[in-house]
Amino acid sequence: MIVQLLAMTSTNPDAESALNKYLSVVGPPLMELAGAKAISRFELSDKIVGANEFHFVTLIERPDEASVGRALDSKEYKSLEEVKKLAFSKYQVNAIVST
């Protein structure tokens, strides 16, 4: 069954090289390997209610739950832990459940 993920992020403006490194691994190479695709990406602008913690929201589709685990457990993704800490001030990924 297809799994949809919502990635919510805020980037560190002084860490462009770390962000580029992260995207060079997680972007097409790892996404294609996991059979995933980014469905849409939005930049958040005006806060209406609540905290303005995240600047970007990306909807990602994966073929099944196993592909999510394979991607997160891959050596490529795990090798980015320090890079991710530099590149992002906020980083959260959630599974979307249809109700």
Beta strands, then each sheet from edge to edge (+ up, - down):
strand 1: 3-11
strand 2: 37-43
strand 3: 56-62
strand 4: 88-96
sheet 1: 2+ 3- 1+ 4-
end
